[in-house]
Structures are given as structure tokens and as C-alpha cells.
């Protein structure tokens, strides 16, 4: 089997996506050039409600995943077996579960633990936005922890020994010597993770969050009821364009950083 180079595969995927946009956008313009009366309110809902919710969820999830993941990934490099076992279990659990299962567990199952497990305090139900954000943080932090472990352990042993010879303890050695070097290798996958989090926010619509895709679906159902036509293709293409405008620059940034920093 002949394998295409990685860069060629990426170019092909970009060309296909651009071709789809090149066909879809003129079609939308031709079909809705007269701006039907339903377009402005629907567009306002998608941008000012759905997109705002998507970006807020992605920002909170990204920050939470980075803080937790960096901490756990760094602690994993300590040669203390109980800590390593616990962190490894955390990573494998939340990386191994599909994100939708994690979100369902948090939204539907965890609030009912008090009904099945004795002496567990009553856990009030989380709002859909909160449950989805926690699920994304758990998944993202597991990804960051594993990437951080690899980045820290990739630093040569001589760097640790040199820092120790200068009188740095474990904390100082990592803060001033090891982590700054590991950050260069960690930054590209962190940008890629942010793209994945933004795209995975669409899963949150399954529990009723008002993300951009869910708002578009609700608008399509409302239009079907009011006008007899859902205009689903137009709305989905519009959502696709929104995600492309957000994700494509970030993926290019990740590729650029990977070439320059690693």
C-alpha cells in the first residue's frame, strides 16, 4: 500500500473543504439573496446565543483542562508509585470513555448517587452547561496530562542533573528549568486540543445546552413548524462555516508552532 505523505493528506483535506465552501456559499447566496424574513432572527440566535455559549464553554473547559492536566502530568513524573497509579487511572478512565458517555454520567448518573450508595451526600443536579463543561474538562485534562508527561520526560536527564547541581529542589528544577523547555514541545498539542474542545462542544447539545449547533437545530425545527420548510441545509452550512472560521486558523497555528518549536 502506498502511503501519502502527511502534508499531502492535509492539503487534500483542506482543498476538499474549501471546495465544499466554494460550492455552498454561492448556493446560499443565490437561494437567500433576497434575505427572507426568518434569516435575520435565526442568524442573530445562532451568533448571539449559540456561538456565545459555545465559546464560553470552550474557554472554561480549555482553561480547566490546562490547569488540571499540567499539574497531573508534572506530578506523574515523580517516582512515587501510589501517585503514579492514581494519575494513570485518572488518565486512562477519562481518555478511554467517549465524551458523550462522560457527559451523560455527570448529568444523569452522578446526581443520583445518593439514591444507590449509602452515606453519599445529596448531589444536586447540575445544569446542562455545567455538566457539559465538567465533562470536557475531565476529557481535556486527561489529554493534557498525558501530553505533559511525555513532554517533561522527553527533557534529557542531564538537564535535571545540571539543575540539581545548581542547588534547585524538585519544584525549582521543574519551574525554572524543565517546564520552560517542555512547554515548547507542549504548546502545539495544546492548541490542537483547544480545537478539539471547540468542536466537541457540539456533543453538549444532546443534554440540552444552547450551543451553536443545537440552536441551529432548534431554529430548523421551528422554521419547519412555522413555514413548512426547515431550511436545514442552509443552517448546517452556516454552522459549518462558523466552525471552519474558528478552527482553521488554530490548526494552522498548531502546525506552525510544531515546525518552529519542536
Secondary structure, DSSP 4 states (H G I P E B T S, - for coil): -PPPPHHHHHHHHHHHHHHHHHHHHHHHHHHTTT--HHHHHHHHHIIIIIIHHHHHHHHHHHHHHHHHHHHHHHHTTS--HHHHHHHHHHHHHHHHS-HHHHHHIIIIIGGGHHHHSTTPPP-PPPPHHHHHHHHHHHHHHHHHHHHHHHHHHTS-HHHHHHHHHTT--HHHHIIIIIHHHHHHHHHHHHHHHHHHHHHHGGGGGGGT---HHHHHHHHHHHHHHHHS---HHHHHHHHHHHHHHHHHHHHHHHHHHHHHH-
